[in-house]
Amino acid sequence: MEAQTVMRVRFAPSPTGLLHVGNARTALFNWLLASRGAGTFILRIEDTDVERSSRASESSILDDLRWLGLNWDEGPDVGGCSGPYRQSERFDLYRSYATELVEHGHAYYCFCPTELLEADRRAALEAGKPPKYAGRCRDLPIDQARTRIKAGEQAVVRFRVPEHRDIVFHDAVRGAVHFNTEVIGDPVLVRSDGHPAYNFAVVIDDALMEVTHVIRGEDHISNTPRQVLLYEAFGFQPPVFAHLALVLGPDHTPLSKRHGATSVAEFRARGYLPEALVNYLALLGWSPGGGDELLPPAELARRFSLEGVSHSAAVFDPEKLAWVNRHYLRLADPGRLADLALPYFEKAGMLPPGVDVVARSYVSSLVPLASGSVDRLEQIPDRLRFVFDFNPSEAIARPDVREVLNEQGARDVIVALARELAAGPRLDRERFRAAAGRVKLATGRKGKQLFHPIRVALTGEAGGPELDLAVPAIDSGAELPAGCGLTPIRGCRERAAEFAAVLEDAS
């Protein structure tokens, strides 16, 4: 069917909060399928929950989808031939189709009060039976029902589920799925306030928007037999259904806030790249094959198929996401990373408000020193804090630095370094290498015995970026003009002298 049909898929979020990564994966699988088959990707907003829905949430969801690169062909902001694309703007359609079902005997008005329905539900549960509507209003003549409504009584519209029917539909992920109507009951299609129920509105929308494939979470499997019956009642052609297994946390329970970040917005805020999150989400319940995992969206789309989607639950592994993100951080354009990292320097107080373009350019130039050794962008400022903050007294109190200082000959290296840099020019890469070579000759130390003491003397840290990159970055910062807005950065000459003096005072 996929090869013969003009493919139309949809992602239909409810704007009641942030975009969960599980829902983002659903959007991604729809987008991949449409992209692979040159189909249409529709964005529909299911905002019939008036109390919880908001335009702010809708805007946030759209912004996250765009950030992920999952652009849609039809939707509330871009229009299309099947609009409106917000359910709240389609109420006239739902009323019209509900009336049609009632007139053809496929639905009826129900006046049962909530208290009675709740009592029936409790009784069924106590008897070990599935709770379903008892059918009190099922045979109420339509003229009597309309008379009661005109008199002011409140009624819902219920679907008349056929009795003793086996419903079988093919799920593209799970194969044949069977239900019997004896466990379904007559669902509400339209509430007494005129708002459509989910199962009713979604069938109308998917049919009128000519959706060919419905890819959604497995929590909707139990809704599908009701929807299949509605398609049948209207004479609509049902779409291909594909129900995705849940995304679980590391403890194999449904992914929730107790596991940490769960929304796309949170991962954005922490400095994950969109291409990394998209690539990782694609691997949750699907494999591109060929032993490959790290692939760009276009290649993921080329390889994607519903047949390859697993029906087993996928476990969200933060460590693997970090691994994927490190890969894309290494591939990313340095200028782009610098632009993305600047807000994190501002948040860390390392890039104060009002700095000039020279200062911003300098901070941007530091980003490549750290981007290859962090999991996400928010970690970059801390990785580069040594450039801005240098305190030898605090450094020598830390165990990792003390361990370096206790190595044989370490203090001699630091004293020799201070003497070497005292009268010399600021260091670039070549000058630093030459200076380190002269310290080597003066002390007889080499390798770790040489460079570990040099590192702690110039950075106050026992680890960090390569010294022939870090040292020039420090000294270029020391040359920044006083009015640039950054706190003055001490150069390597001053650092070595200060560290040697602190060591001498401590001995």
C-alpha positions as CSV (number, residue, x, y, z in Angstrom):
1,M,0.0,0.0,0.0
2,E,2.9,2.4,0.8
3,A,4.2,2.2,-2.7
4,Q,0.9,2.8,-4.4
5,T,-0.6,5.5,-2.3
6,V,0.2,9.2,-2.1
7,M,1.3,9.2,1.5
8,R,-0.1,11.6,4.0
9,V,0.9,11.4,7.7
10,R,0.2,13.6,10.6
11,F,1.5,14.5,14.0
12,A,-1.3,15.8,16.3
13,P,-0.1,17.0,19.7
14,S,-2.3,18.4,22.4
15,P,-1.0,21.9,23.4
16,T,-1.2,21.2,27.2
17,G,2.5,21.3,28.0
18,L,6.0,20.9,26.7
19,L,6.9,18.5,23.8
20,H,7.9,15.2,25.5
21,V,10.7,13.3,23.8
22,G,8.4,10.3,23.3
23,N,6.0,12.4,21.3
24,A,8.9,14.0,19.5
25,R,10.0,10.5,18.4
26,T,6.4,9.9,17.1
27,A,6.7,13.1,15.1
28,L,10.1,12.1,13.8
29,F,8.9,8.6,12.6
30,N,6.0,10.3,10.8
31,W,8.4,12.8,9.3
32,L,10.8,10.1,8.2
33,L,8.1,8.1,6.6
34,A,6.8,11.1,4.7
35,S,10.3,12.2,3.7
36,R,11.2,8.7,2.4
37,G,8.0,8.4,0.3
38,A,7.9,12.0,-0.9
39,G,4.7,12.3,1.1
40,T,3.0,15.1,3.0
41,F,3.6,15.7,6.7
42,I,0.7,17.4,8.4
43,L,0.7,19.1,11.8
44,R,-2.6,19.2,13.5
45,I,-3.3,20.7,16.9
46,E,-5.7,18.8,19.1
47,D,-6.8,21.5,21.5
48,T,-10.3,20.5,22.5
49,D,-9.3,20.3,26.1
50,V,-10.1,24.0,26.6
51,E,-9.0,24.2,30.3
52,R,-5.5,22.8,29.7
53,S,-4.8,23.9,26.1
54,S,-2.9,27.1,25.5
55,R,-1.5,29.0,22.5
56,A,1.8,29.4,24.5
57,S,2.1,25.6,24.7
58,E,1.3,25.3,21.0
59,S,3.9,27.9,20.1
60,S,6.5,26.0,22.2
61,I,5.7,22.7,20.5
62,L,6.0,24.3,17.0
63,D,9.2,25.9,18.0
64,D,10.7,22.6,19.2
65,L,9.6,20.8,16.1
66,R,11.3,23.5,13.9
67,W,14.4,23.3,16.0
68,L,14.5,19.5,15.4
69,G,14.2,20.2,11.7
70,L,10.8,18.4,11.4
71,N,9.2,20.9,9.1
72,W,5.6,20.3,8.1
73,D,3.8,20.7,4.7
74,E,0.4,21.6,6.2
75,G,-0.5,23.0,9.5
76,P,-2.0,25.9,11.5
77,D,0.8,28.3,10.6
78,V,1.4,27.3,7.0
79,G,-2.2,26.5,5.9
80,G,-3.1,23.8,3.4
81,C,-5.9,22.2,1.5
82,S,-7.5,20.4,4.5
83,G,-7.7,23.1,7.2
84,P,-8.4,24.4,9.7
85,Y,-5.6,22.5,11.5
86,R,-6.8,23.3,15.0
87,Q,-9.6,21.1,16.3
88,S,-11.1,24.1,18.2
89,E,-11.7,25.6,14.8
90,R,-13.5,22.5,13.4
91,F,-16.5,22.2,15.8
92,D,-19.1,22.8,13.1
93,L,-17.7,19.8,11.2
94,Y,-17.9,17.5,14.3
95,R,-21.5,18.6,15.0
96,S,-22.5,17.9,11.4
97,Y,-21.0,14.4,11.4
98,A,-22.5,13.6,14.8
99,T,-25.9,14.5,13.5
100,E,-25.4,12.3,10.4
101,L,-24.5,9.3,12.6
102,V,-27.6,9.9,14.8
103,E,-29.9,10.2,11.8
104,H,-28.6,6.9,10.3
105,G,-28.9,5.0,13.6
106,H,-25.2,4.7,14.2
107,A,-25.4,7.0,17.3
108,Y,-27.9,8.1,19.9
109,Y,-28.5,10.7,22.6
110,C,-27.8,9.6,26.2
111,F,-29.3,11.4,29.2
112,C,-27.8,9.2,32.0
113,P,-26.4,11.4,34.8
114,T,-22.8,11.2,35.8
115,E,-23.6,9.7,39.2
116,L,-25.4,6.8,37.7
117,L,-22.6,6.1,35.2
118,E,-20.1,6.1,38.0
119,A,-22.2,3.7,40.1
120,D,-22.4,1.4,37.1
121,R,-18.6,1.6,36.6
122,R,-17.9,0.7,40.2
123,A,-20.3,-2.2,40.1
124,A,-18.7,-3.6,37.0
125,L,-15.2,-3.4,38.5
126,E,-16.4,-5.1,41.7
127,A,-17.9,-7.9,39.6
128,G,-14.6,-8.3,37.7
129,K,-16.1,-7.1,34.4
130,P,-14.9,-4.4,32.0
131,P,-16.7,-1.1,32.8
132,K,-18.8,-0.1,29.9
133,Y,-22.1,1.8,29.3
134,A,-25.1,-0.3,30.3
135,G,-27.2,0.9,27.3
136,R,-30.1,2.5,29.1
137,C,-30.7,5.1,26.4
138,R,-29.7,2.9,23.5
139,D,-33.3,2.3,22.3
140,L,-34.7,5.7,23.1
141,P,-36.6,7.0,20.0
142,I,-34.8,9.9,18.4
143,D,-37.9,12.2,18.4
144,Q,-38.3,11.7,22.2
145,A,-34.6,12.5,22.7
146,R,-34.9,15.7,20.6
147,T,-38.0,16.8,22.6
148,R,-36.1,16.3,25.8
149,I,-33.1,18.3,24.5
150,K,-35.4,21.1,23.4
151,A,-36.9,21.1,26.9
152,G,-33.4,21.9,28.3
153,E,-32.1,18.4,29.2
154,Q,-28.4,17.8,28.8
155,A,-27.4,14.9,26.6
156,V,-24.3,13.3,25.1
157,V,-24.0,11.6,21.8
158,R,-23.0,7.9,22.0
159,F,-21.8,5.6,19.3
160,R,-23.9,2.5,18.8
161,V,-21.2,-0.3,18.9
162,P,-22.4,-3.4,17.0
163,E,-22.9,-6.4,19.3
164,H,-20.9,-9.6,19.1
165,R,-18.4,-8.4,16.6
166,D,-14.8,-9.3,16.3
167,I,-12.7,-6.4,15.1
168,V,-9.4,-7.1,13.5
169,F,-7.0,-4.5,12.1
170,H,-3.5,-4.9,10.8
171,D,-0.9,-2.9,12.7
172,A,2.2,-2.2,10.6
173,V,4.3,-2.7,13.7
174,R,2.5,-5.5,15.6
175,G,0.6,-7.4,12.9
176,A,-3.0,-8.5,13.3
177,V,-4.7,-7.1,16.4
178,H,-8.0,-8.5,17.6
179,F,-10.8,-7.0,19.8
180,N,-14.3,-8.0,20.5
181,T,-17.1,-5.5,20.8
182,E,-18.3,-7.1,24.1
183,V,-15.5,-5.3,25.9
184,I,-15.9,-1.9,24.3
185,G,-19.2,-0.5,25.2
186,D,-20.8,2.6,23.5
187,P,-18.3,5.5,23.7
188,V,-19.3,9.1,23.9
189,L,-18.7,11.0,20.7
190,V,-19.9,14.4,21.7
191,R,-20.1,15.6,25.3
192,S,-23.0,17.5,26.7
193,D,-21.2,20.8,26.3
194,G,-20.7,20.2,22.6
195,H,-17.1,19.3,22.7
196,P,-16.1,16.2,20.6
197,A,-14.4,13.2,22.3
198,Y,-11.0,12.3,21.1
199,N,-11.9,9.1,19.2
200,F,-14.6,10.9,17.2
201,A,-12.7,14.0,16.3
202,V,-9.6,12.1,15.3
203,V,-11.5,9.9,12.8
204,I,-13.2,12.9,11.2
205,D,-9.9,14.8,11.0
206,D,-7.9,11.9,9.7
207,A,-10.5,11.0,7.1
208,L,-11.1,14.5,5.8
209,M,-7.3,15.2,5.8
210,E,-6.9,12.0,3.8
211,V,-4.3,10.6,6.2
212,T,-3.0,7.3,4.8
213,H,-0.8,6.3,7.8
214,V,-1.4,6.9,11.5
215,I,1.8,6.4,13.5
216,R,1.3,6.9,17.2
217,G,2.0,5.5,20.6
218,E,0.9,2.1,21.8
219,D,-1.4,3.8,24.4
220,H,-3.8,4.4,21.5
221,I,-4.2,0.7,20.6
222,S,-7.3,0.4,22.7
223,N,-8.8,3.4,20.9
224,T,-8.3,1.9,17.5
225,P,-11.3,-0.6,17.4
226,R,-13.7,2.3,18.2
227,Q,-12.1,4.3,15.5
228,V,-12.3,1.4,13.0
229,L,-16.0,1.1,13.7
230,L,-16.5,4.8,13.1
231,Y,-14.6,4.6,9.8
232,E,-17.0,1.8,8.9
233,A,-20.1,3.7,9.9
234,F,-19.1,6.7,7.8
235,G,-17.9,4.6,4.9
236,F,-14.4,6.0,5.2
237,Q,-11.3,4.0,4.2
238,P,-9.3,3.4,7.4
239,P,-5.6,4.4,7.3
240,V,-2.7,2.1,8.0
241,F,-2.1,2.0,11.7
242,A,1.3,1.7,13.4
243,H,1.5,1.8,17.1
244,L,5.0,2.5,18.6
245,A,6.1,0.9,21.9
246,L,6.6,3.2,24.9
247,V,9.9,5.0,25.6
248,L,11.1,3.8,29.0
249,G,13.5,5.2,31.5
250,P,16.7,3.4,32.5
251,D,14.7,1.6,35.2
252,H,12.3,0.3,32.6
253,T,9.3,2.4,33.8
254,P,7.7,4.9,31.5
255,L,10.0,7.9,30.9
256,S,9.0,10.7,33.3
257,K,10.5,13.6,35.2
258,R,11.9,11.4,37.9
259,H,14.4,10.2,35.2
260,G,15.6,13.8,34.6
261,A,15.0,15.8,31.4
262,T,12.1,14.5,29.4
263,S,11.1,17.4,27.1
264,V,12.7,18.6,23.9
265,A,12.9,22.1,25.5
266,E,15.0,20.7,28.4
267,F,17.4,19.0,26.1
268,R,17.7,22.2,24.1
269,A,18.4,24.2,27.2
270,R,21.1,21.8,28.3
271,G,23.0,22.2,25.0
272,Y,22.2,19.2,23.0
273,L,22.4,19.7,19.2
274,P,19.2,19.1,17.3
275,E,20.8,16.7,14.8
276,A,22.1,14.7,17.8
277,L,18.7,14.4,19.4
278,V,17.0,13.5,16.1
279,N,19.6,10.8,15.4
280,Y,19.2,9.4,18.9
281,L,15.4,9.4,18.9
282,A,15.4,7.6,15.5
283,L,17.3,4.7,17.2
284,L,14.6,4.3,19.9
285,G,12.8,1.3,18.5
286,W,14.2,1.2,15.1
287,S,17.6,0.4,13.5
288,P,18.9,1.9,10.2
289,G,20.8,-1.4,9.6
290,G,24.1,-1.9,8.0
291,G,25.8,-1.5,11.4
292,D,25.3,2.2,11.2
293,E,23.9,4.4,13.9
294,L,25.2,7.9,13.4
295,L,23.4,9.1,10.2
296,P,22.1,12.5,9.0
297,P,18.3,12.9,8.7
298,A,18.2,12.5,5.0
299,E,19.9,9.1,5.2
300,L,17.7,8.1,8.2
301,A,14.7,8.9,6.0
302,R,16.0,6.9,3.0
303,R,16.4,3.8,5.2
304,F,13.3,4.2,7.3
305,S,10.4,1.7,7.1
306,L,7.6,0.7,9.4
307,E,8.5,-2.9,8.9
308,G,11.8,-2.2,10.7
309,V,10.2,-0.7,13.8
310,S,10.3,-2.9,16.9
311,H,7.2,-3.7,19.0
312,S,9.4,-3.9,22.1
313,A,9.7,-0.9,24.4
314,A,12.8,1.3,23.9
315,V,14.9,2.4,26.8
316,F,16.1,6.1,26.8
317,D,19.8,6.0,27.7
318,P,21.2,9.4,28.6
319,E,24.8,8.1,28.2
320,K,24.2,7.0,24.6
321,L,22.5,10.3,23.9
322,A,25.7,12.0,25.3
323,W,27.8,9.8,23.0
324,V,25.7,10.8,20.0
325,N,25.9,14.5,20.9
326,R,29.7,14.3,21.3
327,H,29.9,13.0,17.8
328,Y,27.9,15.9,16.4
329,L,29.8,18.5,18.5
330,R,33.0,17.3,16.9
331,L,31.4,17.6,13.4
332,A,29.8,21.0,13.9
333,D,31.0,24.2,12.4
334,P,33.1,26.0,15.0
335,G,31.4,29.3,14.3
336,R,28.0,27.8,14.8
337,L,29.1,26.2,18.1
338,A,30.5,29.5,19.3
339,D,27.2,31.2,18.6
340,L,25.3,28.5,20.4
341,A,27.7,28.5,23.4
342,L,27.7,32.2,24.1
343,P,24.4,32.1,26.2
344,Y,26.0,29.5,28.5
345,F,28.9,31.8,29.1
346,E,26.4,34.6,29.9
347,K,24.5,32.3,32.3
348,A,27.8,31.3,34.0
349,G,28.7,35.0,34.5
350,M,31.8,34.7,32.3
351,L,30.4,37.0,29.7
352,P,28.8,39.9,31.5
353,P,26.2,42.2,29.8
354,G,27.6,45.1,27.8
355,V,30.7,43.5,26.6
356,D,31.9,44.7,23.2
357,V,32.3,42.7,20.0
358,V,36.0,42.1,20.6
359,A,35.2,40.4,23.9
360,R,32.5,38.3,22.4
361,S,34.8,37.3,19.5
362,Y,37.4,36.3,22.0
363,V,35.0,34.1,24.0
364,S,33.8,32.5,20.8
365,S,37.4,31.7,19.9
366,L,37.7,29.6,23.1
367,V,34.9,27.3,22.3
368,P,36.9,24.9,20.0
369,L,39.2,24.2,23.0
370,A,36.4,22.5,24.9
371,S,33.8,21.4,22.3
372,G,35.5,18.1,21.6
373,S,35.7,17.0,25.3
374,V,32.2,17.8,26.6
375,D,28.8,16.0,26.3
376,R,26.8,19.2,25.8
377,L,27.2,22.9,25.3
378,E,26.2,23.9,28.8
379,Q,29.5,22.2,30.0
380,I,31.8,24.4,27.9
381,P,32.0,27.4,30.2
382,D,33.1,25.3,33.2
383,R,35.7,23.5,31.0
384,L,37.1,26.9,30.1
385,R,36.8,28.6,33.5
386,F,40.6,28.3,34.0
387,V,41.0,31.1,31.4
388,F,38.9,33.6,33.5
389,D,39.5,32.4,37.1
390,F,43.1,31.8,38.4
391,N,43.7,31.4,42.1
392,P,47.0,29.5,43.0
393,S,46.2,29.4,46.7
394,E,42.9,27.6,46.0
395,A,44.5,25.4,43.4
396,I,47.3,24.0,45.6
397,A,44.6,23.1,48.2
398,R,42.9,20.6,45.9
399,P,44.0,17.0,46.0
400,D,44.5,16.5,42.3
401,V,46.8,19.5,42.1
402,R,48.7,18.5,45.2
403,E,49.3,15.1,43.7
404,V,51.0,16.8,40.7
405,L,53.1,19.1,43.0
406,N,54.2,16.1,45.0
407,E,55.8,14.5,41.9
408,Q,59.6,14.5,42.0
409,G,61.0,17.7,40.4
410,A,57.6,19.4,40.0
411,R,58.4,22.5,42.0
412,D,61.7,22.9,40.1
413,V,59.8,22.9,36.8
414,I,57.4,25.6,38.1
415,V,60.3,27.8,39.3
416,A,62.2,27.4,36.0
417,L,59.0,28.2,34.1
418,A,58.5,31.4,36.1
419,R,62.1,32.5,35.3
420,E,61.7,31.6,31.6
421,L,58.5,33.6,31.1
422,A,59.5,36.6,33.3
423,A,60.9,38.8,30.6
424,G,59.6,37.1,27.5
425,P,56.7,38.1,25.1
426,R,53.2,36.8,25.3
427,L,53.0,33.2,24.1
428,D,51.6,31.8,20.9
429,R,51.9,28.1,20.1
430,E,55.4,28.2,18.8
431,R,56.8,30.4,21.6
432,F,55.2,28.2,24.2
433,R,56.8,25.1,22.7
434,A,60.1,26.8,22.6
435,A,59.8,28.0,26.3
436,A,58.8,24.5,27.4
437,G,61.8,23.1,25.6
438,R,64.1,25.5,27.5
439,V,62.5,24.5,30.8
440,K,63.1,20.9,29.9
441,L,66.8,21.6,29.4
442,A,67.0,23.5,32.6
443,T,65.4,20.8,34.8
444,G,66.0,17.6,33.0
445,R,62.3,16.8,33.2
446,K,60.3,15.6,30.2
447,G,56.8,14.1,29.4
448,K,54.3,14.2,32.2
449,Q,57.0,15.2,34.7
450,L,57.4,18.4,32.6
451,F,54.0,19.2,31.4
452,H,51.9,18.3,34.5
453,P,53.6,21.0,36.6
454,I,53.5,23.5,33.7
455,R,49.7,22.9,33.4
456,V,48.9,23.5,37.1
457,A,51.1,26.6,37.2
458,L,49.4,28.2,34.2
459,T,45.8,27.0,34.5
460,G,45.4,26.0,38.2
461,E,44.0,22.7,37.0
462,A,45.4,19.2,36.8
463,G,43.6,18.5,33.5
464,G,42.1,20.3,30.6
465,P,42.6,21.2,26.9
466,E,45.9,20.7,25.2
467,L,48.5,23.2,26.5
468,D,49.6,24.4,23.2
469,L,46.1,25.5,22.6
470,A,45.2,26.7,26.1
471,V,48.3,28.7,26.7
472,P,47.9,30.9,23.6
473,A,44.3,31.4,24.5
474,I,45.2,32.7,27.9
475,D,47.8,35.1,26.6
476,S,45.6,36.4,23.8
477,G,43.0,37.1,26.6
478,A,45.6,39.0,28.6
479,E,46.0,41.4,25.6
480,L,42.3,42.3,25.4
481,P,41.7,46.1,25.7
482,A,40.7,47.2,29.2
483,G,37.4,48.6,28.2
484,C,36.1,45.4,26.4
485,G,33.8,44.5,29.4
486,L,35.5,41.3,30.5
487,T,37.3,41.0,33.8
488,P,41.0,41.3,33.0
489,I,42.6,37.9,32.3
490,R,46.0,37.3,33.8
491,G,48.6,36.1,31.3
492,C,50.9,33.2,31.5
493,R,53.9,35.3,32.7
494,E,51.9,36.6,35.7
495,R,50.4,33.2,36.4
496,A,53.7,31.4,36.6
497,A,55.3,34.0,38.8
498,E,52.3,34.0,41.2
499,F,52.1,30.2,41.4
500,A,55.8,30.0,42.1
501,A,55.5,32.6,44.9
502,V,52.5,30.8,46.5
503,L,54.5,27.6,46.4
504,E,57.4,29.2,48.1
505,D,55.2,30.8,50.8
506,A,53.6,27.4,51.4
507,S,56.8,25.5,51.8
